[in-house]
């Protein structure tokens, strides 16, 4: 779309500021680098007040393995979360150590915006496939490969691929890394067959604190 990737951060900030203003009042005038409006009103307004919950995803992830780059500083992302987010969604590929590291940044920067990190909800979202007892992980390579260019070792380390007990333990580790609290757990099956949903419902979800 002709927009440099390096601009995506501040463009997101401006977009959030503008949409929050339009959700809350009429006759909005806003002038910044990317967005400029004068006396603009949108209808209908959201029923949630002051606005619908804003979920912001991002933070540390295995940059070197994915992009061949050194790990970037997640502070700008966490400052965005601290300033605008009602909920923070860490990268699905982030390790528990990365989540813990980013959470410490959030706790440090949130007071700059008059907020506490504890007031921002935490979301764990990841791709999942539960293996049957004795099933080899190689059997689902094609399913993961349909949406990820990484290999089986990557999926096993960063996504949720394993038998029910292993998947459950991985989720519990992430919750622990977030300080023992997780407000939302969102599991995205790579295969929507009924057996997969039954395994999640019967053998994984009941054991998540």
N, C-alpha and C positions, 0 to 999 in steps of 0.2 A: 504493500500500500504506500510505499515511498516514505515511510516514517522510520528514521534511524532507531535501531534498538536502544541506543544509549539514551534516548529521550523518553523511554517508556515510563521511567519512575516519576519524573515531575509531571508528565502528562496525566498519569494516573492520579496524582495528588490534585491537580486542577479539576479533573473530571469528578472526583469525589466531592470537592468543595462546591462545584456548581450543582451537581444533582442533589446534594443535601439542601442547598438553598432553595432549589425549585420545588422539592418535596414539601418544604416548610412554609413558603410564603409566595405571594403574588408580586408581580412587577419587579423581578430580579434583574439587577444590572451587575454584570461581572466582566472584568477585563483583566486578562492575563496573557501569557505567551501563546497558548494553543487555543484557548476558548475566549470568545468575546460575545456577550449578549447584552441587549439593552431593553429594559422594561418587559421582560419575558415572563409569561405565566404558563404553567402546564396544568391540565386537568384530565382526569380527576386526581385529587391528592390521595396519597396512601392512607389507609385506615390506621396503620400503626403510627404512634406518635413518640418522638418527633419525626421518625422516619422508619422504614423497614430496617431490620438488622443488617449491618454491613459485615460481611465475612471477607477477610483478606488472607490469601494464601501466600506462602513464600518463606524464605529463610535459607538456612544452610542445606546443601545437598552434595552428593559426591561429584563435584564439578570436574575433577581431574578424570574420572572414569567416563563421565558423560560427554564432556566437551573438550577434554585434553587441556584444561586450564587449571591454574592454581585456584585453590578455594578462595572465593571472594569474601569480603567483609559483609556480613549480613546486617550490620547496624542500620544502613538506610532503610532496608525493608522493615526491620523491627521498629524503627521510628515511625514509619507509616502506619504500622499496626497500632502502635501506642497512641497515635494522634487520631486515627479515624475508625478503627475496627471495633465492632461489638464482639467479634469472634476471630480468633487466629487459627488458620489451618496450616500447619507445617507441611513441607513437601512430603509426599508419600514415600519417597526414597531416602528421606533423612533417617540416620541412625538415632537410637536413643541418646547417644552422646551429643549429637548435633542439636537435637531438640532441647536438651538440658542447657547447652551453650547458648542457644538463641533465647531461651526463657530467661537466662541471667541478663542478657542484653535488654530484654523487654522490661524486666524489673528495674533496671538502671535508668532507662530513658523515659518510662511512663510518667514519673513526677514532673518532667519538663512540660508536660501538657496537662498538668493538674489531675492526673489519673493514677490509679493503682493497677499494677499488672493483674492482681486478683479479680478486678472488675471486668476483665476481658475473658470471654469464654474460650475454652480450648477445644479443638476439634481434631480427632484422629481419623484420617481418611486414607484408605489404601486399597489396592487391588488384591483380590484373594481367590485362592483355589484350594479347597480342602481335599487332600488325598485320602482315598480309602485305605484301610489297613493293608500294608504291604505293597501298595501301588507305587510304582517308580515315578519320580518327578519328571523324568524325560518324556513321559507319555503326554504331558500337557505343554510341551515346548511350543507346539504350533499355536496353541491358544494365546499364550503370552506373546509369542512372536508377532501376532496379528496387530498388536498396538504398541510394541516396544522393540526397538532395535538392539537391545542389549541381549546378553546370553543367559543361559540357565543359572550359572553361578550368581549373576547379578540379581536375577529375580528371586532366588532363594535367600539372598542376603538382605535385599531392600524391600521386597514385596512380601506378601503372605502366601507362601507356598509350602505346604507340608501337611502332615496328619493333624487332626483336630487339636490334640494336646499341644503340639508345637506351635500352631497358629495362635492358640489362646495365650501361650506363654509369651510369644512375641508381642501381642497386644498389651499384656500386663507390663512388660518391660517398658513399652512406650509410655504407658500411663504413669509408671514410676518415675521415668525421666522427666515428666511434666509436673513433678511435685506431688504425685499421688492423686491428682485430680484431672478428670477428663469429662467435659460436659456433653460431648457428642462423639459417638463412634460410628463412622460411616464405612461400610464394607462394600466394595464394588466387585461383584463376581465377574470373572472373565468368561464364565460359562453359566448361562441362566437356566440350565436344565433343572428339573424338579429335584433330582437327587442332591445336587449341589446346595440348593436352598434348604433342603431338609437337614443336611449335615451341618450347615451354619446354624440353623434354628435349634437343633437338638444337642449338638456337641460343642459348639463354640460360644454362642451368645449367652447361655445360662451361666457360664463360668467367667464372664467379664465383670469385674467389680463396677 
